């Protein structure tokens, strides 16, 4: 059965094929959109701009049991996330396009879309039960009335089918980065989750290609929004598995070094699903969200912090790219 939060009325996720019939606002077919498209805010014309790209771990330990890690790790995490907030403030985005993974919270295990976009006008989290686990009060973040629907349609034109939900439920994947990067809800949120759990899982090259497609779709958006792209997930961890209290520090530093080199092709060739699985089954592949975001960047990334924090149950890192495309 389809969950109540789902925008569809059958067990099959409603993807971009069906979404072709509705446009970002009035229901007009996108192919018939007037040259001077008018968004719901009344603004006419303009060009959307990618203004920042960054990534961070979303370990529940970063809020739920933060003080169990060493004081040094706590200090590094707070300094790194403060620097991420500083760079966001300098970039002045209107919207955070946030990539995470679905922990089987929004879809049943036998019906998990590759990518899902949250299209709500406002987002509320964390979901029931997660508030205590994350030691987090409920938050409310404004969404966007038009842009996520536009992305569904434009991605479909380019061969990428995106499922969508009117109201996503959020666990640590969206809640932890929201806590650190958007605590006052000043930025609108468009969440996009991906399947990193149920085979077939998208390959790194597929994730990168989807990122390129979404980048081109955003370039076609006729509004003036300034957009920051944020990836969440990773680094090495194996949630609930035999290596739950283990971190593959060697893998983590190798992956972060690839980001610092800025060589996209090298990363896509070397960082395979098999390599991620060996570094932590069921968890490390969340780095696919980082690879989606990589497609919005060029050049080396700044690694703000890395902590092999077993107490937080994952390798923990924060990264910012200096150049976006």
C-alpha positions as CSV (number, residue, x, y, z in Angstrom):
1,X,0.0,0.0,0.0
2,X,1.1,3.5,-0.7
3,X,1.9,5.5,2.5
4,X,-0.3,8.3,3.5
5,X,2.5,10.9,2.9
6,X,2.8,9.7,-0.7
7,X,1.5,11.9,-3.5
8,X,0.2,8.9,-5.5
9,X,-2.7,6.6,-5.1
10,X,-1.2,3.3,-6.0
11,X,1.6,1.1,-4.8
12,X,3.8,2.2,-7.7
13,X,5.9,5.4,-7.1
14,X,4.6,8.2,-9.2
15,X,7.6,9.2,-11.3
16,X,8.3,11.8,-13.8
17,X,6.4,10.0,-16.5
18,X,3.1,11.0,-14.9
19,X,4.5,14.3,-13.7
20,X,4.9,15.4,-17.3
21,X,1.3,16.4,-17.2
22,X,1.7,19.1,-14.6
23,X,3.9,22.1,-14.7
24,X,5.5,24.0,-11.8
25,X,2.5,26.2,-11.3
26,X,-0.8,26.2,-13.2
27,X,-0.8,22.7,-14.7
28,X,0.1,23.9,-18.2
29,X,2.3,21.4,-20.1
30,X,5.9,22.5,-19.8
31,X,6.3,22.4,-23.6
32,X,3.6,25.1,-23.8
33,X,5.1,27.3,-21.1
34,X,5.2,31.0,-22.3
35,X,8.5,32.6,-23.0
36,X,8.2,34.9,-20.0
37,X,7.2,32.3,-17.5
38,X,5.5,33.6,-14.3
39,X,6.2,31.8,-11.0
40,X,3.8,31.9,-8.1
41,X,5.7,34.7,-6.4
42,X,4.9,37.0,-9.3
43,X,8.5,37.4,-10.4
44,X,9.2,37.3,-14.2
45,X,12.4,36.1,-15.9
46,X,15.9,35.5,-14.5
47,X,18.5,32.8,-14.2
48,X,18.9,30.4,-11.3
49,X,22.5,30.2,-10.0
50,X,24.4,27.5,-8.1
51,X,26.3,29.4,-5.5
52,X,27.7,26.8,-3.1
53,X,28.4,23.0,-2.8
54,X,29.2,21.1,0.4
55,X,28.9,17.8,2.1
56,X,28.8,16.4,5.6
57,X,28.2,13.2,7.5
58,X,24.7,12.9,9.0
59,X,25.5,10.5,11.8
60,X,22.8,10.5,14.5
61,X,25.6,10.7,17.0
62,X,26.3,14.3,15.9
63,X,23.2,15.3,17.8
64,X,21.9,12.3,19.7
65,X,25.1,11.5,21.7
66,X,27.5,14.2,20.6
67,X,29.5,14.3,23.9
68,X,30.4,10.6,23.8
69,X,33.2,11.4,21.3
70,X,36.4,13.0,22.5
71,X,36.5,16.7,23.2
72,X,38.9,17.1,20.2
73,X,36.4,15.5,17.9
74,X,33.6,17.6,19.3
75,X,35.6,20.8,18.8
76,X,36.5,19.8,15.2
77,X,32.9,19.0,14.3
78,X,31.7,22.3,15.7
79,X,34.4,24.3,14.0
80,X,33.8,22.7,10.7
81,X,30.0,23.1,10.7
82,X,30.5,26.7,11.8
83,X,32.7,27.3,8.8
84,X,30.0,25.6,6.6
85,X,27.4,28.0,8.0
86,X,29.8,31.0,7.4
87,X,30.3,30.0,3.7
88,X,26.6,29.6,3.3
89,X,26.0,33.0,4.7
90,X,28.6,34.4,2.3
91,X,27.0,32.6,-0.7
92,X,23.5,34.0,0.2
93,X,21.5,31.0,-1.1
94,X,17.7,31.1,-1.2
95,X,17.4,27.3,-1.4
96,X,19.3,24.3,-0.1
97,X,19.0,21.4,-2.5
98,X,19.9,18.6,-0.1
99,X,20.8,15.1,-1.3
100,X,20.6,12.2,1.2
101,X,19.6,8.6,1.2
102,X,16.3,7.0,2.2
103,X,16.7,4.7,5.2
104,X,13.5,2.8,4.2
105,X,11.5,5.4,6.1
106,X,9.4,6.7,3.2
107,X,9.1,3.7,0.9
108,X,8.6,-0.1,1.6
109,X,11.6,-2.3,0.9
110,X,10.0,-3.8,-2.2
111,X,9.2,-0.5,-3.8
112,X,12.1,1.9,-3.4
113,X,12.6,4.5,-6.2
114,X,16.1,5.4,-7.3
115,X,15.6,9.1,-6.5
116,X,12.7,10.9,-4.7
117,X,12.0,14.6,-4.5
118,X,10.1,16.2,-1.7
119,X,7.7,18.7,-3.2
120,X,6.0,20.1,0.0
121,X,5.6,23.8,0.6
122,X,7.0,23.2,4.1
123,X,8.9,20.4,5.7
124,X,8.6,19.1,9.2
125,X,10.9,16.8,11.1
126,X,12.2,14.7,12.6
127,X,9.7,11.9,12.1
128,X,8.1,10.2,15.1
129,X,10.5,8.3,17.3
130,X,13.6,10.0,15.7
131,X,13.2,13.1,17.9
132,X,14.3,11.3,21.0
133,X,17.0,9.3,19.2
134,X,18.4,12.5,17.7
135,X,17.9,14.6,20.9
136,X,16.2,17.1,18.6
137,X,13.1,19.2,18.9
138,X,10.7,19.3,16.0
139,X,11.6,21.8,13.3
140,X,9.8,23.3,10.4
141,X,11.6,24.5,7.2
142,X,10.0,26.3,4.3
143,X,10.0,24.3,1.0
144,X,9.5,25.7,-2.5
145,X,6.1,25.8,-4.3
146,X,7.4,25.5,-7.8
147,X,11.1,24.5,-8.2
148,X,10.9,20.8,-7.2
149,X,8.0,20.2,-9.6
150,X,10.0,21.8,-12.3
151,X,12.9,19.6,-11.6
152,X,10.7,16.5,-11.9
153,X,9.5,17.6,-15.3
154,X,12.9,18.8,-16.6
155,X,14.7,15.7,-15.4
156,X,12.1,13.5,-17.3
157,X,12.9,15.4,-20.5
158,X,16.5,14.5,-20.0
159,X,15.9,10.8,-19.3
160,X,15.9,10.7,-15.5
161,X,12.7,9.6,-13.7
162,X,12.3,11.1,-10.3
163,X,9.6,9.9,-7.9
164,X,8.1,12.5,-5.6
165,X,6.4,12.8,-2.3
166,X,4.1,15.6,-1.1
167,X,5.4,15.1,2.5
168,X,8.6,13.3,3.2
169,X,9.4,11.9,6.6
170,X,12.9,12.9,7.9
171,X,15.3,10.9,10.1
172,X,19.0,11.7,10.6
173,X,19.6,12.0,6.9
174,X,18.0,15.4,6.6
175,X,17.6,16.4,10.2
176,X,21.2,16.4,11.3
177,X,22.5,18.7,8.5
178,X,19.4,20.9,8.9
179,X,20.3,21.2,12.6
180,X,23.8,22.4,11.8
181,X,23.4,24.3,8.5
182,X,19.9,25.7,8.7
183,X,19.1,26.0,12.4
184,X,17.0,29.2,11.9
185,X,15.2,27.9,8.8
186,X,16.3,30.9,6.8
187,X,16.9,28.8,3.7
188,X,14.2,27.0,1.8
189,X,14.7,23.2,1.5
190,X,14.3,20.9,-1.4
191,X,15.2,17.3,-0.3
192,X,16.2,14.6,-2.7
193,X,16.7,11.1,-1.4
194,X,18.3,8.2,-3.2
195,X,18.2,4.4,-2.8
196,X,21.5,3.3,-1.2
197,X,20.0,0.2,0.4
198,X,18.0,-2.1,-1.9
199,X,19.7,-3.5,-5.0
200,X,20.1,-2.4,-7.7
201,X,21.8,0.6,-6.1
202,X,22.9,3.3,-8.5
203,X,26.6,3.2,-9.5
204,X,28.9,6.1,-8.9
205,X,28.8,7.0,-12.6
206,X,25.0,6.9,-12.5
207,X,24.9,9.1,-9.5
208,X,27.3,11.6,-11.2
209,X,25.1,11.5,-14.4
210,X,22.0,12.2,-12.4
211,X,23.8,15.2,-10.8
212,X,24.7,16.5,-14.2
213,X,21.1,16.1,-15.3
214,X,19.8,18.0,-12.3
215,X,22.4,20.7,-12.8
216,X,21.2,21.3,-16.4
217,X,17.6,21.2,-15.2
218,X,18.4,24.0,-12.7
219,X,20.0,26.0,-15.4
220,X,16.7,25.9,-17.2
221,X,14.7,27.2,-14.2
222,X,13.4,30.7,-15.1
223,X,13.5,32.1,-11.6
224,X,16.1,34.1,-9.7
225,X,16.9,31.6,-7.0
226,X,20.4,31.2,-5.6
227,X,20.9,27.5,-4.8
228,X,23.3,25.7,-2.5
229,X,23.8,22.0,-3.1
230,X,24.4,20.0,0.1
231,X,25.2,16.2,0.3
232,X,24.7,14.2,3.4
233,X,25.8,10.7,4.4
234,X,28.9,8.6,4.9
235,X,31.7,8.2,5.6
236,X,32.5,4.6,6.4
237,X,30.0,2.8,8.6
238,X,28.0,-0.4,8.8
239,X,24.8,0.4,10.6
240,X,23.4,-2.6,12.5
241,X,26.0,-4.9,11.0
242,X,28.8,-6.9,12.6
243,X,31.2,-3.9,12.1
244,X,28.8,-1.4,13.7
245,X,31.4,-0.1,16.0
246,X,34.2,0.2,13.4
247,X,35.4,2.9,11.1
248,X,37.6,2.3,8.0
249,X,39.9,5.2,8.5
250,X,42.1,4.2,5.6
251,X,39.1,4.3,3.2
252,X,37.8,7.6,4.5
253,X,41.1,9.4,4.1
254,X,41.6,7.9,0.6
255,X,38.1,9.1,-0.4
256,X,38.7,12.6,1.0
257,X,42.1,12.7,-0.7
258,X,40.3,12.0,-4.0
259,X,38.0,15.0,-3.4
260,X,41.0,17.2,-2.5
261,X,42.6,16.2,-5.9
262,X,39.6,17.4,-7.7
263,X,39.9,14.7,-10.4
264,X,36.3,13.6,-11.1
265,X,37.2,10.8,-13.5
266,X,39.7,9.3,-11.1
267,X,37.1,9.2,-8.3
268,X,34.5,7.7,-10.5
269,X,36.9,5.0,-11.7
270,X,38.4,4.1,-8.4
271,X,35.5,4.6,-5.9
272,X,33.3,1.7,-6.9
273,X,30.3,0.3,-5.1
274,X,32.4,-2.8,-4.2
275,X,35.0,-0.6,-2.6
276,X,32.4,1.3,-0.6
277,X,30.7,-2.0,0.4
278,X,34.0,-3.3,1.7
279,X,34.4,-0.1,3.8
280,X,31.0,-0.7,5.5
281,X,28.0,-2.6,4.2
282,X,24.7,-0.7,4.0
283,X,26.2,2.6,5.1
284,X,29.3,3.7,3.2
285,X,27.4,3.8,-0.1
286,X,25.7,6.9,1.2
287,X,28.7,8.7,-0.3
288,X,26.8,8.4,-3.6
289,X,25.0,11.6,-2.4
290,X,28.4,13.2,-2.3
291,X,29.1,12.0,-5.9
292,X,25.8,13.5,-7.1
293,X,26.9,16.8,-5.6
294,X,30.4,16.4,-7.2
295,X,28.7,17.0,-10.6
296,X,27.9,20.6,-9.5
297,X,31.6,21.3,-8.8
298,X,35.0,21.6,-10.4
299,X,38.4,21.6,-8.9
300,X,39.6,20.5,-5.5
301,X,37.5,20.4,-2.3
302,X,38.5,21.8,1.1
303,X,38.3,19.1,3.7
304,X,37.3,21.0,6.8
305,X,37.5,18.1,9.2
306,X,37.8,14.4,9.4
307,X,37.1,12.4,12.6
308,X,37.3,8.5,12.7
309,X,34.6,8.7,15.4
310,X,33.6,5.3,16.5
311,X,31.6,6.9,19.3
312,X,29.4,8.5,16.6
313,X,29.3,5.1,14.7
314,X,30.8,6.5,11.5
315,X,33.7,8.1,9.9
316,X,32.7,11.8,10.1
317,X,33.7,14.5,7.7
318,X,32.8,18.0,6.4
319,X,33.8,19.2,3.0
320,X,33.2,22.4,0.9
321,X,34.0,22.9,-2.7
322,X,35.5,26.2,-3.8
323,X,34.2,26.2,-7.4
324,X,30.7,25.4,-8.6
325,X,29.4,25.0,-12.2
